[in-house]
Amino acid sequence: MKTFVIAVAAASALAVPLSAFCQADGSMTRAQVRAELQQLEKVGYDPATGDDPHYPADIQAAEARLSAQSGNTAYGGVTSGASASGSRTVVRPATNEEMKQLYFGGQ
């Protein structure tokens, strides 16, 4: 009976990692990537400019045009607006008296 329990425990310990391989992968297939690239080319993106220093801006602009055409605002695109938070802190050097209070306990 004791060996049976050990065998069941060993089998379940080996079976648990296998369940991770059974999960569906959320990555795109090659056909999906090609279809998306063709859609981007139709709205003006040129993937042949490999050394383009404006690469991120070019593809983001193409994605924005594509999402504007399809009416999909949940994916890609460029949003306009601004944000600001906090306030500027003015820092001044401590005086000799303040340094004495800090290091010598206010003496």
A tleap script that builds the chain and sets N, CA, C and O, in Angstrom:
source leaprc.protein.ff14SB
mol = sequence {
  NMET LYS THR PHE VAL ILE ALA VAL ALA ALA
  ALA SER ALA LEU ALA VAL PRO LEU SER ALA
  PHE CYS GLN ALA ASP GLY SER MET THR ARG
  ALA GLN VAL ARG ALA GLU LEU GLN GLN LEU
  GLU LYS VAL GLY TYR ASP PRO ALA THR GLY
  ASP ASP PRO HIE TYR PRO ALA ASP ILE GLN
  ALA ALA GLU ALA ARG LEU SER ALA GLN SER
  GLY ASN THR ALA TYR GLY GLY VAL THR SER
  GLY ALA SER ALA SER GLY SER ARG THR VAL
  VAL ARG PRO ALA THR ASN GLU GLU MET LYS
  GLN LEU TYR PHE GLY GLY CGLN
}
set mol.1.N position { 0.818 -1.189 0.000 }
set mol.1.CA position { 0.000 0.000 0.000 }
set mol.1.C position { 0.860 1.250 0.000 }
set mol.1.O position { 0.539 2.240 -0.657 }
set mol.2.N position { 1.975 1.194 0.755 }
set mol.2.CA position { 2.846 2.351 0.845 }
set mol.2.C position { 3.503 2.635 -0.507 }
set mol.2.O position { 3.651 3.798 -0.882 }
set mol.3.N position { 3.890 1.617 -1.227 }
set mol.3.CA position { 4.500 1.819 -2.545 }
set mol.3.C position { 3.480 2.348 -3.546 }
set mol.3.O position { 3.826 3.101 -4.456 }
set mol.4.N position { 2.221 1.948 -3.373 }
set mol.4.CA position { 1.175 2.459 -4.260 }
set mol.4.C position { 0.996 3.971 -4.076 }
set mol.4.O position { 0.840 4.698 -5.057 }
set mol.5.N position { 1.018 4.440 -2.842 }
set mol.5.CA position { 0.869 5.865 -2.551 }
set mol.5.C position { 2.055 6.640 -3.118 }
set mol.5.O position { 1.880 7.720 -3.681 }
set mol.6.N position { 3.235 6.105 -2.975 }
set mol.6.CA position { 4.434 6.756 -3.512 }
set mol.6.C position { 4.368 6.803 -5.039 }
set mol.6.O position { 4.738 7.811 -5.641 }
set mol.7.N position { 3.910 5.743 -5.659 }
set mol.7.CA position { 3.803 5.705 -7.117 }
set mol.7.C position { 2.776 6.728 -7.611 }
set mol.7.O position { 3.006 7.387 -8.625 }
set mol.8.N position { 1.645 6.868 -6.907 }
set mol.8.CA position { 0.626 7.839 -7.289 }
set mol.8.C position { 1.165 9.262 -7.109 }
set mol.8.O position { 0.926 10.130 -7.948 }
set mol.9.N position { 1.883 9.495 -6.025 }
set mol.9.CA position { 2.450 10.823 -5.784 }
set mol.9.C position { 3.492 11.172 -6.846 }
set mol.9.O position { 3.537 12.307 -7.320 }
set mol.10.N position { 4.318 10.213 -7.217 }
set mol.10.CA position { 5.332 10.451 -8.243 }
set mol.10.C position { 4.690 10.697 -9.603 }
set mol.10.O position { 5.141 11.563 -10.353 }
set mol.11.N position { 3.658 9.954 -9.922 }
set mol.11.CA position { 2.984 10.133 -11.211 }
set mol.11.C position { 2.297 11.487 -11.286 }
set mol.11.O position { 2.326 12.140 -12.329 }
set mol.12.N position { 1.680 11.914 -10.189 }
set mol.12.CA position { 1.017 13.223 -10.214 }
set mol.12.C position { 2.036 14.351 -10.259 }
set mol.12.O position { 1.779 15.383 -10.877 }
set mol.13.N position { 3.193 14.177 -9.615 }
set mol.13.CA position { 4.235 15.205 -9.665 }
set mol.13.C position { 4.805 15.339 -11.067 }
set mol.13.O position { 5.194 16.433 -11.476 }
set mol.14.N position { 4.857 14.253 -11.797 }
set mol.14.CA position { 5.351 14.306 -13.172 }
set mol.14.C position { 4.292 14.811 -14.143 }
set mol.14.O position { 4.631 15.374 -15.184 }
set mol.15.N position { 3.024 14.620 -13.826 }
set mol.15.CA position { 1.951 15.024 -14.725 }
set mol.15.C position { 1.636 16.509 -14.625 }
set mol.15.O position { 1.130 17.084 -15.588 }
set mol.16.N position { 1.911 17.139 -13.519 }
set mol.16.CA position { 1.579 18.550 -13.329 }
set mol.16.C position { 2.339 19.442 -14.311 }
set mol.16.O position { 1.706 20.306 -14.919 }
set mol.17.N position { 3.658 19.293 -14.510 }
set mol.17.CA position { 4.336 20.168 -15.481 }
set mol.17.C position { 3.859 19.956 -16.922 }
set mol.17.O position { 3.969 20.866 -17.743 }
set mol.18.N position { 3.344 18.794 -17.234 }
set mol.18.CA position { 2.872 18.540 -18.595 }
set mol.18.C position { 1.638 19.365 -18.922 }
set mol.18.O position { 1.381 19.645 -20.093 }
set mol.19.N position { 0.879 19.754 -17.925 }
set mol.19.CA position { -0.317 20.546 -18.192 }
set mol.19.C position { 0.040 21.945 -18.694 }
set mol.19.O position { -0.772 22.589 -19.359 }
set mol.20.N position { 1.232 22.412 -18.386 }
set mol.20.CA position { 1.654 23.721 -18.880 }
set mol.20.C position { 1.838 23.706 -20.388 }
set mol.20.O position { 1.629 24.726 -21.045 }
set mol.21.N position { 2.219 22.587 -20.936 }
set mol.21.CA position { 2.406 22.486 -22.376 }
set mol.21.C position { 1.088 22.375 -23.127 }
set mol.21.O position { 1.050 22.593 -24.338 }
set mol.22.N position { 0.023 22.044 -22.443 }
set mol.22.CA position { -1.273 21.871 -23.085 }
set mol.22.C position { -2.021 23.186 -23.270 }
set mol.22.O position { -3.040 23.221 -23.960 }
set mol.23.N position { -1.537 24.258 -22.673 }
set mol.23.CA position { -2.234 25.524 -22.777 }
set mol.23.C position { -2.049 26.115 -24.165 }
set mol.23.O position { -1.019 25.907 -24.805 }
set mol.24.N position { -3.049 26.851 -24.625 }
set mol.24.CA position { -2.997 27.469 -25.946 }
set mol.24.C position { -2.021 28.634 -25.939 }
set mol.24.O position { -1.968 29.406 -24.982 }
set mol.25.N position { -1.259 28.753 -27.002 }
set mol.25.CA position { -0.299 29.840 -27.139 }
set mol.25.C position { -1.004 31.038 -27.767 }
set mol.25.O position { -1.720 30.888 -28.758 }
set mol.26.N position { -0.807 32.212 -27.201 }
set mol.26.CA position { -1.496 33.402 -27.673 }
set mol.26.C position { -0.770 34.128 -28.784 }
set mol.26.O position { -1.184 35.221 -29.170 }
set mol.27.N position { 0.305 33.554 -29.313 }
set mol.27.CA position { 1.058 34.258 -30.346 }
set mol.27.C position { 0.370 34.139 -31.704 }
set mol.27.O position { -0.476 33.273 -31.926 }
set mol.28.N position { 0.761 35.035 -32.597 }
set mol.28.CA position { 0.160 35.067 -33.931 }
set mol.28.C position { 0.813 34.032 -34.830 }
set mol.28.O position { 1.985 33.693 -34.665 }
set mol.29.N position { 0.036 33.537 -35.784 }
set mol.29.CA position { 0.591 32.613 -36.767 }
set mol.29.C position { 1.286 33.396 -37.864 }
set mol.29.O position { 1.129 34.614 -37.956 }
set mol.30.N position { 2.041 32.720 -38.680 }
set mol.30.CA position { 2.750 33.371 -39.788 }
set mol.30.C position { 1.767 34.010 -40.766 }
set mol.30.O position { 2.025 35.091 -41.295 }
set mol.31.N position { 0.653 33.344 -41.000 }
set mol.31.CA position { -0.353 33.888 -41.914 }
set mol.31.C position { -0.964 35.176 -41.351 }
set mol.31.O position { -1.236 36.114 -42.101 }
set mol.32.N position { -1.178 35.219 -40.038 }
set mol.32.CA position { -1.732 36.425 -39.429 }
set mol.32.C position { -0.754 37.592 -39.517 }
set mol.32.O position { -1.160 38.727 -39.763 }
set mol.33.N position { 0.532 37.314 -39.316 }
set mol.33.CA position { 1.545 38.361 -39.406 }
set mol.33.C position { 1.629 38.897 -40.827 }
set mol.33.O position { 1.719 40.107 -41.034 }
set mol.34.N position { 1.598 37.998 -41.809 }
set mol.34.CA position { 1.639 38.436 -43.215 }
set mol.34.C position { 0.417 39.269 -43.578 }
set mol.34.O position { 0.533 40.268 -44.288 }
set mol.35.N position { -0.747 38.867 -43.096 }
set mol.35.CA position { -1.969 39.617 -43.390 }
set mol.35.C position { -1.896 41.013 -42.775 }
set mol.35.O position { -2.300 41.992 -43.403 }
set mol.36.N position { -1.382 41.105 -41.553 }
set mol.36.CA position { -1.262 42.421 -40.921 }
set mol.36.C position { -0.248 43.296 -41.652 }
set mol.36.O position { -0.464 44.498 -41.811 }
set mol.37.N position { 0.851 42.701 -42.096 }
set mol.37.CA position { 1.846 43.456 -42.848 }
set mol.37.C position { 1.276 43.953 -44.176 }
set mol.37.O position { 1.570 45.074 -44.590 }
set mol.38.N position { 0.474 43.140 -44.841 }
set mol.38.CA position { -0.149 43.577 -46.090 }
set mol.38.C position { -1.126 44.723 -45.848 }
set mol.38.O position { -1.211 45.642 -46.662 }
set mol.39.N position { -1.855 44.679 -44.753 }
set mol.39.CA position { -2.765 45.779 -44.426 }
set mol.39.C position { -1.984 47.064 -44.166 }
set mol.39.O position { -2.400 48.143 -44.588 }
set mol.40.N position { -0.851 46.947 -43.469 }
set mol.40.CA position { -0.024 48.131 -43.196 }
set mol.40.C position { 0.571 48.695 -44.480 }
set mol.40.O position { 0.681 49.912 -44.628 }
set mol.41.N position { 0.955 47.825 -45.407 }
set mol.41.CA position { 1.492 48.293 -46.685 }
set mol.41.C position { 0.428 49.018 -47.497 }
set mol.41.O position { 0.742 49.965 -48.218 }
set mol.42.N position { -0.823 48.590 -47.391 }
set mol.42.CA position { -1.903 49.243 -48.132 }
set mol.42.C position { -2.147 50.672 -47.661 }
set mol.42.O position { -2.610 51.509 -48.436 }
set mol.43.N position { -1.834 50.958 -46.382 }
set mol.43.CA position { -2.042 52.313 -45.862 }
set mol.43.C position { -0.766 53.154 -45.912 }
set mol.43.O position { -0.725 54.258 -45.371 }
set mol.44.N position { 0.292 52.620 -46.574 }
set mol.44.CA position { 1.465 53.447 -46.818 }
set mol.44.C position { 2.731 53.069 -46.099 }
set mol.44.O position { 3.732 53.767 -46.260 }
set mol.45.N position { 2.758 52.015 -45.317 }
set mol.45.CA position { 3.984 51.615 -44.625 }
set mol.45.C position { 4.873 50.842 -45.584 }
set mol.45.O position { 4.395 49.977 -46.319 }
set mol.46.N position { 6.174 51.151 -45.581 }
set mol.46.CA position { 7.137 50.484 -46.449 }
set mol.46.C position { 8.158 49.754 -45.581 }
set mol.46.O position { 9.035 50.394 -45.000 }
set mol.47.N position { 8.061 48.412 -45.479 }
set mol.47.CA position { 8.999 47.679 -44.636 }
set mol.47.C position { 10.392 47.551 -45.252 }
set mol.47.O position { 11.311 47.071 -44.588 }
set mol.48.N position { 10.566 47.969 -46.500 }
set mol.48.CA position { 11.861 47.848 -47.164 }
set mol.48.C position { 12.884 48.845 -46.636 }
set mol.48.O position { 14.079 48.682 -46.882 }
set mol.49.N position { 12.447 49.864 -45.925 }
set mol.49.CA position { 13.378 50.843 -45.366 }
set mol.49.C position { 13.851 50.343 -44.013 }
set mol.49.O position { 13.403 50.818 -42.970 }
set mol.50.N position { 14.760 49.382 -44.041 }
set mol.50.CA position { 15.229 48.736 -42.828 }
set mol.50.C position { 16.087 49.614 -41.942 }
set mol.50.O position { 16.053 49.467 -40.720 }
set mol.51.N position { 16.858 50.524 -42.522 }
set mol.51.CA position { 17.735 51.385 -41.743 }
set mol.51.C position { 17.127 52.761 -41.525 }
set mol.51.O position { 17.846 53.738 -41.318 }
set mol.52.N position { 15.832 52.835 -41.571 }
set mol.52.CA position { 15.131 54.105 -41.415 }
set mol.52.C position { 15.233 54.581 -39.967 }
set mol.52.O position { 14.814 53.865 -39.057 }
set mol.53.N position { 15.784 55.777 -39.737 }
set mol.53.CA position { 15.879 56.256 -38.354 }
set mol.53.C position { 14.524 56.641 -37.763 }
set mol.53.O position { 14.408 56.827 -36.552 }
set mol.54.N position { 13.498 56.763 -38.610 }
set mol.54.CA position { 12.161 57.135 -38.144 }
set mol.54.C position { 11.242 55.919 -38.081 }
set mol.54.O position { 10.022 56.050 -38.190 }
set mol.55.N position { 11.831 54.739 -37.906 }
set mol.55.CA position { 11.039 53.499 -37.937 }
set mol.55.C position { 9.874 53.499 -36.958 }
set mol.55.O position { 8.750 53.227 -37.380 }
set mol.56.N position { 10.074 53.785 -35.686 }
set mol.56.CA position { 8.915 53.681 -34.786 }
set mol.56.C position { 7.793 54.637 -35.175 }
set mol.56.O position { 6.618 54.275 -35.106 }
set mol.57.N position { 8.143 55.843 -35.580 }
set mol.57.CA position { 7.106 56.810 -35.940 }
set mol.57.C position { 6.390 56.374 -37.211 }
set mol.57.O position { 5.180 56.566 -37.327 }
set mol.58.N position { 7.114 55.790 -38.167 }
set mol.58.CA position { 6.499 55.348 -39.420 }
set mol.58.C position { 5.472 54.238 -39.186 }
set mol.58.O position { 4.356 54.302 -39.700 }
set mol.59.N position { 5.849 53.236 -38.419 }
set mol.59.CA position { 4.919 52.119 -38.215 }
set mol.59.C position { 3.748 52.536 -37.332 }
set mol.59.O position { 2.630 52.059 -37.525 }
set mol.60.N position { 3.990 53.419 -36.366 }
set mol.60.CA position { 2.892 53.890 -35.528 }
set mol.60.C position { 1.908 54.732 -36.337 }
set mol.60.O position { 0.697 54.658 -36.124 }
set mol.61.N position { 2.431 55.533 -37.267 }
set mol.61.CA position { 1.546 56.324 -38.115 }
set mol.61.C position { 0.718 55.416 -39.022 }
set mol.61.O position { -0.469 55.660 -39.240 }
set mol.62.N position { 1.351 54.366 -39.550 }
set mol.62.CA position { 0.625 53.424 -40.405 }
set mol.62.C position { -0.445 52.689 -39.597 }
set mol.62.O position { -1.553 52.477 -40.092 }
set mol.63.N position { -0.130 52.300 -38.369 }
set mol.63.CA position { -1.121 51.637 -37.527 }
set mol.63.C position { -2.269 52.583 -37.192 }
set mol.63.O position { -3.422 52.159 -37.105 }
set mol.64.N position { -1.957 53.860 -37.007 }
set mol.64.CA position { -3.012 54.842 -36.728 }
set mol.64.C position { -3.926 54.994 -37.940 }
set mol.64.O position { -5.147 55.054 -37.791 }
set mol.65.N position { -3.346 55.057 -39.141 }
set mol.65.CA position { -4.169 55.158 -40.354 }
set mol.65.C position { -5.023 53.911 -40.532 }
set mol.65.O position { -6.190 53.996 -40.917 }
set mol.66.N position { -4.440 52.763 -40.251 }
set mol.66.CA position { -5.169 51.506 -40.393 }
set mol.66.C position { -6.328 51.435 -39.398 }
set mol.66.O position { -7.429 51.015 -39.753 }
set mol.67.N position { -6.082 51.842 -38.160 }
set mol.67.CA position { -7.161 51.788 -37.174 }
set mol.67.C position { -8.226 52.841 -37.474 }
set mol.67.O position { -9.401 52.627 -37.175 }
set mol.68.N position { -7.833 53.975 -38.060 }
set mol.68.CA position { -8.815 54.989 -38.430 }
set mol.68.C position { -9.705 54.489 -39.569 }
set mol.68.O position { -10.903 54.770 -39.599 }
set mol.69.N position { -9.112 53.747 -40.502 }
set mol.69.CA position { -9.902 53.200 -41.611 }
set mol.69.C position { -10.871 52.137 -41.140 }
set mol.69.O position { -12.012 52.072 -41.599 }
set mol.70.N position { -10.410 51.302 -40.219 }
set mol.70.CA position { -11.263 50.203 -39.777 }
set mol.70.C position { -12.203 50.601 -38.656 }
set mol.70.O position { -13.109 49.847 -38.304 }
set mol.71.N position { -11.993 51.783 -38.092 }
set mol.71.CA position { -12.844 52.242 -37.007 }
set mol.71.C position { -12.497 51.612 -35.680 }
set mol.71.O position { -13.232 51.776 -34.706 }
set mol.72.N position { -11.400 50.900 -35.622 }
set mol.72.CA position { -10.971 50.238 -34.396 }
set mol.72.C position { -10.051 51.174 -33.630 }
set mol.72.O position { -8.955 51.485 -34.097 }
set mol.73.N position { -10.477 51.618 -32.479 }
set mol.73.CA position { -9.648 52.527 -31.693 }
set mol.73.C position { -8.945 51.812 -30.547 }
set mol.73.O position { -8.232 52.450 -29.773 }
set mol.74.N position { -9.131 50.507 -30.424 }
set mol.74.CA position { -8.544 49.789 -29.302 }
set mol.74.C position { -7.140 49.278 -29.593 }
set mol.74.O position { -6.478 48.765 -28.691 }
set mol.75.N position { -6.670 49.405 -30.827 }
set mol.75.CA position { -5.374 48.842 -31.158 }
set mol.75.C position { -4.511 49.891 -31.831 }
set mol.75.O position { -4.939 50.550 -32.779 }
set mol.76.N position { -3.297 50.039 -31.335 }
set mol.76.CA position { -2.311 50.902 -31.977 }
set mol.76.C position { -2.755 52.340 -32.042 }
set mol.76.O position { -3.642 52.778 -31.310 }
set mol.77.N position { -2.127 53.050 -32.923 }
set mol.77.CA position { -2.506 54.424 -33.143 }
set mol.77.C position { -1.788 55.388 -32.231 }
set mol.77.O position { -1.129 54.997 -31.268 }
set mol.78.N position { -1.930 56.643 -32.555 }
set mol.78.CA position { -1.292 57.699 -31.803 }
set mol.78.C position { -2.382 58.525 -31.138 }
set mol.78.O position { -3.338 58.939 -31.794 }
set mol.79.N position { -2.247 58.758 -29.881 }
set mol.79.CA position { -3.222 59.569 -29.180 }
set mol.79.C position { -2.647 60.959 -28.952 }
set mol.79.O position { -1.449 61.116 -28.716 }
set mol.80.N position { -3.500 61.951 -29.024 }
set mol.80.CA position { -3.034 63.308 -28.786 }
set mol.80.C position { -3.430 63.716 -27.378 }
set mol.80.O position { -4.373 63.182 -26.795 }
set mol.81.N position { -2.689 64.668 -26.854 }
set mol.81.CA position { -2.987 65.143 -25.517 }
set mol.81.C position { -1.696 65.391 -24.761 }
set mol.81.O position { -0.602 65.221 -25.299 }
set mol.82.N position { -1.833 65.782 -23.545 }
set mol.82.CA position { -0.677 66.054 -22.718 }
set mol.82.C position { -0.992 65.658 -21.288 }
set mol.82.O position { -2.153 65.535 -20.898 }
set mol.83.N position { 0.043 65.467 -20.534 }
set mol.83.CA position { -0.146 65.176 -19.127 }
set mol.83.C position { 0.967 65.829 -18.334 }
set mol.83.O position { 2.090 65.984 -18.813 }
set mol.84.N position { 0.641 66.199 -17.144 }
set mol.84.CA position { 1.623 66.783 -16.240 }
set mol.84.C position { 1.206 66.434 -14.831 }
set mol.84.O position { 0.017 66.337 -14.526 }
set mol.85.N position { 2.180 66.250 -13.983 }
set mol.85.CA position { 1.847 65.936 -12.605 }
set mol.85.C position { 2.884 66.534 -11.680 }
set mol.85.O position { 4.028 66.774 -12.065 }
set mol.86.N position { 2.467 66.762 -10.480 }
set mol.86.CA position { 3.382 67.271 -9.471 }
set mol.86.C position { 3.737 68.726 -9.680 }
set mol.86.O position { 3.181 69.403 -10.545 }
set mol.87.N position { 4.646 69.182 -8.893 }
set mol.87.CA position { 5.116 70.552 -9.015 }
set mol.87.C position { 6.622 70.569 -8.828 }
set mol.87.O position { 7.207 69.640 -8.272 }
set mol.88.N position { 7.223 71.616 -9.290 }
set mol.88.CA position { 8.663 71.730 -9.207 }
set mol.88.C position { 9.058 72.083 -7.771 }
set mol.88.O position { 8.474 72.974 -7.154 }
set mol.89.N position { 10.040 71.383 -7.263 }
set mol.89.CA position { 10.506 71.618 -5.907 }
set mol.89.C position { 11.748 72.485 -5.954 }
set mol.89.O position { 12.703 72.184 -6.671 }
set mol.90.N position { 11.729 73.557 -5.189 }
set mol.90.CA position { 12.877 74.446 -5.116 }
set mol.90.C position { 13.757 73.980 -3.969 }
set mol.90.O position { 13.301 73.875 -2.831 }
set mol.91.N position { 15.009 73.702 -4.268 }
set mol.91.CA position { 15.937 73.221 -3.262 }
set mol.91.C position { 17.026 74.265 -3.076 }
set mol.91.O position { 17.602 74.755 -4.048 }
set mol.92.N position { 17.304 74.599 -1.829 }
set mol.92.CA position { 18.383 75.538 -1.543 }
set mol.92.C position { 19.356 74.856 -0.599 }
set mol.92.O position { 18.967 73.963 0.153 }
set mol.93.N position { 20.603 75.263 -0.630 }
set mol.93.CA position { 21.578 74.651 0.280 }
set mol.93.C position { 21.261 75.018 1.726 }
set mol.93.O position { 20.728 76.092 2.006 }
set mol.94.N position { 21.591 74.126 2.619 }
set mol.94.CA position { 21.355 74.371 4.039 }
set mol.94.C position { 22.375 75.382 4.567 }
set mol.94.O position { 23.522 75.421 4.124 }
set mol.95.N position { 21.932 76.188 5.513 }
set mol.95.CA position { 22.842 77.150 6.141 }
set mol.95.C position { 23.688 76.422 7.183 }
set mol.95.O position { 23.429 75.263 7.507 }
set mol.96.N position { 24.690 77.106 7.698 }
set mol.96.CA position { 25.546 76.512 8.720 }
set mol.96.C position { 24.744 76.161 9.973 }
set mol.96.O position { 24.976 75.117 10.582 }
set mol.97.N position { 23.818 77.011 10.354 }
set mol.97.CA position { 23.005 76.741 11.542 }
set mol.97.C position { 22.132 75.499 11.330 }
set mol.97.O position { 21.974 74.691 12.246 }
set mol.98.N position { 21.572 75.344 10.142 }
set mol.98.CA position { 20.753 74.167 9.854 }
set mol.98.C position { 21.596 72.901 9.844 }
set mol.98.O position { 21.136 71.845 10.280 }
set mol.99.N position { 22.821 72.997 9.353 }
set mol.99.CA position { 23.712 71.838 9.355 }
set mol.99.C position { 24.077 71.447 10.782 }
set mol.99.O position { 24.148 70.259 11.097 }
set mol.100.N position { 24.307 72.425 11.645 }
set mol.100.CA position { 24.615 72.130 13.056 }
set mol.100.C position { 23.426 71.434 13.725 }
set mol.100.O position { 23.604 70.484 14.487 }
set mol.101.N position { 22.218 71.914 13.434 }
set mol.101.CA position { 21.040 71.282 14.015 }
set mol.101.C position { 20.896 69.836 13.521 }
set mol.101.O position { 20.486 68.953 14.274 }
set mol.102.N position { 21.232 69.613 12.275 }
set mol.102.CA position { 21.090 68.286 11.686 }
set mol.102.C position { 22.101 67.308 12.283 }
set mol.102.O position { 21.740 66.200 12.679 }
set mol.103.N position { 23.357 67.720 12.346 }
set mol.103.CA position { 24.416 66.785 12.745 }
set mol.103.C position { 24.708 66.806 14.238 }
set mol.103.O position { 25.167 65.801 14.781 }
set mol.104.N position { 24.458 67.907 14.909 }
set mol.104.CA position { 24.834 67.987 16.310 }
set mol.104.C position { 23.637 68.147 17.233 }
set mol.104.O position { 23.812 68.478 18.406 }
set mol.105.N position { 22.460 67.929 16.753 }
set mol.105.CA position { 21.269 67.939 17.585 }
set mol.105.C position { 20.843 69.309 18.065 }
set mol.105.O position { 20.279 69.427 19.153 }
set mol.106.N position { 21.094 70.347 17.288 }
set mol.106.CA position { 20.618 71.667 17.609 }
set mol.106.C position { 21.486 72.426 18.597 }
set mol.106.O position { 21.016 73.388 19.206 }
set mol.107.N position { 22.730 72.028 18.774 }
set mol.107.CA position { 23.615 72.723 19.716 }
set mol.107.C position { 24.173 73.986 19.145 }
set mol.107.O position { 24.934 74.684 19.815 }
savepdb mol mol.pdb
quit
